[in-house]
Amino acid sequence: MENAGVAKYTISFGLSLALASVANALLVVAKEQIPAVLTGMQKLTGNHWVSHCAIVLGLFAFFGWLFAQTNGRQGIKMTVNRLIGTLVSGLVTGGLIILGFYLIAINKLG
């Protein structure tokens, strides 16, 4: 598949979504494992999930914008197939991190 009609923001924010998905999973694990992280996030906005959402959305927006500024502001160049593969890999990796963490946590309890 070629890149005809694919805007720089499609690639930039697609890559950012893959990165934000992994960051989201790591933040879930950090909140569960490190009480100070959970407490700090609760103090930040009054609810740790609101803070969690704000952090992940902030990372998504920042890295999407940053990736669009590369290559002389033309954005990252890659084929659509590679973008799809990277996006799916990031989403699956994030999901597996969360799934694996909770499976290990459940096994430790029982």
KASULCOR-V491459 format. One record per run of one state. SS is the DSSP state (hx for helix, st for strand, lp for the rest). FROM is the first residue (numbers start at 1). TO is the last residue. Records with the same first field share a line. If there is no record, write none. Layout:
# KASULCOR-V491459
SS = FROM-TO  FROM-TO
This chain:
# KASULCOR-V491459
lp = 1-7  34-34  46-47  74-79  110-110
hx = 8-33  35-45  48-73  80-109
